[in-house]
Amino acid sequence: MKNRQSLLVMLLLTLRLGANLFAQQQPDSDSFRIKEKLDAFMTELYERGQFTGAVLVSRRGKVVYEKTFGMADRKQKIPFTPDTQEYIGSVSKQMTAMGIMILKDRGKLTYGQSVRNYFPELAE
């Protein structure tokens, strides 16, 4: 059940943040507003018991939000830190897919292109 909730949170964040990428570019001065909204959202999820973990959001190569929530190990009372290693399984597939869709929308690649165009060292 916890894995489902974590997956749901990751998917919601991916969709929410991905939608911002398609919206009109906002000046860097809006980073504070984005940080406030994201912090309120994540804090609410944590307080409802729907999320524990680490969150890092970057924009234009700069970290705009980084925060940890809850315990990495409840039995030993070890809190999450930005360096806590977590087994995320297949959760990153959705983020990779969203990134590819964004790049296609921006005309940077097509779905039919070979990955070897970008990583020629890969075997055929």
C-alpha positions as CSV (number, residue, x, y, z in Angstrom):
1,M,0.0,0.0,0.0
2,K,2.8,2.4,0.9
3,N,4.5,1.7,-2.5
4,R,1.2,2.6,-4.2
5,Q,0.9,5.8,-2.3
6,S,4.5,6.7,-3.1
7,L,3.9,5.9,-6.8
8,L,0.8,8.1,-6.8
9,V,2.6,11.0,-5.2
10,M,5.5,10.7,-7.8
11,L,3.0,10.5,-10.6
12,L,1.1,13.6,-9.4
13,L,4.3,15.5,-8.9
14,T,5.5,14.5,-12.4
15,L,2.2,15.6,-14.0
16,R,2.0,18.8,-12.0
17,L,5.6,19.8,-12.6
18,G,5.4,18.7,-16.2
19,A,2.4,20.9,-16.8
20,N,4.5,23.9,-15.6
21,L,7.1,23.1,-18.3
22,F,4.5,23.4,-21.0
23,A,3.1,26.7,-19.6
24,Q,4.6,30.0,-20.4
25,Q,8.1,30.5,-18.9
26,Q,8.0,32.4,-15.7
27,P,10.8,34.7,-14.5
28,D,13.1,33.4,-11.8
29,S,11.5,35.7,-9.3
30,D,8.5,33.3,-9.2
31,S,10.8,30.5,-7.9
32,F,9.9,31.6,-4.3
33,R,6.1,31.3,-5.0
34,I,6.7,27.8,-6.6
35,K,8.8,26.8,-3.6
36,E,6.0,27.9,-1.2
37,K,3.3,26.0,-3.1
38,L,5.4,22.9,-3.4
39,D,6.3,23.0,0.3
40,A,2.6,23.4,1.3
41,F,1.6,20.5,-0.9
42,M,4.4,18.1,0.3
43,T,3.9,19.1,3.9
44,E,0.2,18.3,3.7
45,L,0.9,14.9,2.1
46,Y,3.4,14.2,4.9
47,E,1.0,15.3,7.7
48,R,-1.7,13.1,6.3
49,G,0.7,10.1,6.3
50,Q,0.7,9.8,2.5
51,F,4.4,10.6,1.9
52,T,7.8,10.1,3.5
53,G,11.0,10.7,1.6
54,A,13.2,13.3,-0.1
55,V,12.1,15.8,-2.7
56,L,14.4,17.8,-4.9
57,V,13.1,20.1,-7.7
58,S,15.4,22.0,-10.0
59,R,14.6,24.7,-12.5
60,R,16.9,25.8,-15.2
61,G,19.8,23.9,-13.5
62,K,19.2,25.5,-10.1
63,V,17.7,23.8,-7.1
64,V,14.5,25.6,-6.1
65,Y,13.2,23.1,-3.5
66,E,14.9,20.5,-1.4
67,K,13.4,19.0,1.7
68,T,13.0,15.6,3.4
69,F,10.0,14.2,5.3
70,G,9.7,11.5,7.9
71,M,11.8,8.5,8.8
72,A,13.9,6.4,6.4
73,D,13.8,3.6,9.1
74,R,11.0,3.8,11.6
75,K,12.3,1.0,13.8
76,Q,15.7,2.5,14.2
77,K,14.3,6.1,14.1
78,I,16.6,7.2,11.3
79,P,15.3,10.3,9.5
80,F,15.4,10.8,5.8
81,T,18.2,13.1,4.7
82,P,19.1,14.3,1.2
83,D,21.7,11.5,1.0
84,T,19.4,8.7,2.1
85,Q,19.4,5.9,-0.5
86,E,16.0,4.6,-1.5
87,Y,15.0,1.8,-3.7
88,I,12.6,3.4,-6.2
89,G,12.1,0.4,-8.4
90,S,10.3,1.4,-11.6
91,V,9.0,4.8,-10.5
92,S,11.5,6.6,-12.7
93,K,10.0,5.2,-15.9
94,Q,7.1,7.7,-15.7
95,M,9.5,10.6,-15.3
96,T,11.7,9.5,-18.2
97,A,8.6,9.2,-20.4
98,M,7.5,12.7,-19.4
99,G,10.9,14.1,-20.2
100,I,10.8,12.4,-23.6
101,M,7.4,13.8,-24.4
102,I,8.6,17.3,-23.4
103,L,11.6,17.0,-25.7
104,K,9.4,15.8,-28.5
105,D,7.0,18.7,-28.0
106,R,10.0,21.1,-28.1
107,G,11.2,19.6,-31.4
108,K,14.4,18.2,-29.9
109,L,13.7,14.6,-30.8
110,T,11.2,12.3,-32.4
111,Y,9.8,9.1,-31.0
112,G,11.3,7.0,-33.9
113,Q,14.9,8.2,-33.3
114,S,17.4,5.7,-32.1
115,V,18.9,6.3,-28.6
116,R,22.3,5.8,-30.3
117,N,22.0,9.3,-31.8
118,Y,22.7,10.5,-28.3
119,F,24.7,7.6,-27.0
120,P,26.7,6.2,-29.9
121,E,28.7,4.0,-27.6
122,L,25.7,1.7,-27.0
123,A,25.8,-1.6,-28.7
124,E,23.4,-2.4,-31.5
